[in-house]
Amino acid sequence: MLPIRDVNPTRITPWVTLLFIAISIFVYFAFQSGSTEVEQVEFLYRRAAISCEILTGDPLTIDEISRDVCESAPGSPVFPDKSPLLSVLTSIFLHGSLAHLLFNMWSLWIFGNNVEEAFGHLGYAIFYLIGGVVATFAFAMANFDSTIPLVGASGAIAAALGAYAVLFPGHRVLTFVGWFLLPLPAILFLGFWFFAQFGLEGSSTAWEAHVGGFLFGMVVALVMRRSLLRRVAVAQ
């Protein structure tokens, strides 16, 4: 299923959503695209979140990278100046390919503006970034020995999707299902998206981050639902 747009107009300009989209696009084209494959791999190992580094607190050694093994024994890190915790944030704005970037930014544009209106600009920025961090840690806990870079805004966007499902379950999402364009209720579209993540087990997709981010967004929106919907009602 491919979402085209939601039927859920806002009364605000979603400046934070636009900013996050702009940053992601800038980072991709300024630092990732146009470089050689070796340079791209080096960039990701230098900047992206890696489960092994997050949980051990130490950057990977050349032995860990070459053998794809996470070890707690001391060694000489390849990038000694790398901060594993800071990489959790920077990873949110990195993407593995142009298609990855475009799909994520399209999803963020469709669903992010309404969630931003509900949370307010500052609240949404904090919510989005924390959602991305929670999603990354969810992946790290499920793949504690992984030495592969984790990139993408998917986890943070999943948090926005989870909040959207709680706040606007009945709003329609115009979606291509096969060759048909159908106005699906948001709860149906997002519910299908959520449960479809479990079918990605064993693939290269970080589905654990998606699930963790989505559940985080749902919980936060459920706890704050009354005040969030009141903000939207006042805006309208």
N, C-alpha and C positions, 0 to 999 in steps of 0.2 A: 504494500500500500504506500502511495506517495501523496503526502499532504500538499495542497496547493495554497490554501489560506484558511483562516478561521473566520466565522461570522460573529465577531465579537469586537466591535469598534471601541476605541479608547478616546478619552478627551485630553490626553497629554501627548507631548512629544517624548518618545522613549529614549532620552539622551544616553542613559547608561547602556541600554541594549545596543544602540548605534555605536557607542564608544567601544564596547567589547568586540563588536563585529569589525570595526575599523582597526583595532589593535591586532586582532587575529590575522586579518588580511595583510596588514603592513608587515607583521613578523614573517609571514610565509613568503611574501615576495621579496622582502628586503634581506632575509637571512637564510631561507631554506631553498627556494627555487633558484634555478640557474647555476647551482653548484654541482660539482661532480658527485657521484654516488659515494665515494670515500669521504668527501667533505660533509655530505649530508649525514652519514652515519656518525662521523666524529662530532658534529654539531649536536645530534640527539643524545649521544652518550655524555656530552659535556653539560647540556642544559636540561634534559628531560628527567622526569621522576623514574626511579628504578627501585623496585620493591626491596631488593637486597640492601641497597644503600639506605633506604628509608628506615628499615628495621634494625640495621646494624649501626647506622649513624656514620658509616665510613664510605668514601668513594671507592668504586671498583678498582681492583688491580688488573694488570694485563693478563694475569693467570686466570682470574675469574671470568674475564670477558672471553678469552680464547677457549676456555674449557666449558663456559656457560654453567659455572658452579658458584654458588654463594658460600663463602667461607668466613668464619669469624676470626681466623688467624690473621695477625698483622702482616702487612705487605706494603709495597710501594704503589700508591694509587696512580692511575693514569692521569687523572685531573685532580691534583691535590687541593686546588683552590675551590673545588665544587662544594656547594652547600646542599646536602641531600634534602633538608627541610625547605629551603628556598626553591628547589627544583619542583616541589609539589605545586607551587603557585605558577611557576613559569610554564610548566607542562600544559596548563589549561589553555595557553595561547599558542601552542605548537600543534602542527598537523602533519600527518604522514604523506599526504598527497593532495593534489588540487581537488579531486573528487571528495575526499574526506573533509576538506575545508568548506567546500561549497554546500554539501549536505548539512553539515553542522550549523553553518551560518544561516541557511535557509530555515532550519528548524528553530533556531534561536529567534529569528525575526518573526516567525508565525506566532510563537507562544510567549516569547519574552516580554513583549510590550504590555500585555494584559497583566502579567505577574508583576511587572515593574510598577504599573499603575496601582496595584493593590498594596505593594510594600512601600511605595515611595522610592524616589531615586536612590537615596543613601541606603535605605534598608534593603533594597533590591541588590545593590552592589555588594553589600556585606553577605547577604543570603547566597548570591551566585558564587562568590569566591569560597565561602565556607562549604557550600555544596560540592564544589569541585575538589576541595581538600578531603572532605568526607568520602567522596567517591574514590579518590586515589588511595586512601587508606583502606577502604573496603577491598579494593583490588589487591593491595599489598598484603593484607592479612590472609587473603585466599590464595595468594601466590608468593609466599614469603621468601622463596628461594629463587625467584626470577631475576635474571640479570638483563632482561630486555627492556629498553626504554618504553615508557608509557606516555603517549601524547594524545592531545585532543581535548576539545571543550565538551565532549559527550557527557562526562559525568556531571559537570556543572549544569549543562542543558537538561539532563535527566532530572535534576533537582527542580528546575523550572517546570518541567512536564508534570512531576509529581504534585507540585503546588497547583498547577492549572487543573489537574484532574479533581482536586478537592474543591477548588473555588468556583470552577465553571464547568461542571460535569455535563450540563445539558446543552451547552453551546455547540454549534455545528462546526465541523471541520470538513471543508471540501476536499475530498480525497479521491485520487485515482485508484480504483480497485480493478485491476486488469485494464480494460479499455473504457470502463465506466467511471464517470465523475459523480460521486455520491456525497450527500451532506450527512456525514456520520456524527452522532453525538460524541463529544470529546471523550467521555468516559469509555465509550466503546473503542474508539481509535487508540486512546492511550492505554487502555487495558490490554488490547491486543498487542500493542508495542511492548508493554512490560513483560507479558508472559512469553512473547517471542524471544526475549533475551535468553531464556533458559535453553532454547533450542540452539544457541550459538556456542554451547559448551564444547570445548575442543577446537574451536576456531581461533583465528588470530585476533578476533574482536574482544575487547576488554569488557565482556558482558557483566562481570562482577561490579565494575565501576558504575555501569548503567543502573543496575539494580540498587546498589548502595545509594547513589545519588537520588534516584526516584523515591525510595523509601524515606530518605531524609527530607525531601521536599514535601512529601505527603504529611509527615509527622509535624513539621513546622507549620504548615498551612492548617492542619487540624487544630493545633494548639491555639493559633492566632486567627482562626477563621472568622470569628465575629468582628474583630477589629479590622481585618483586611477587607471584608465585604462592606463594612461601613465606610471605609475610605473610598471604595469604588462607587458606592451609592452617592456619596457627597460629590464626587467628581462628575457624576452624571446629572 
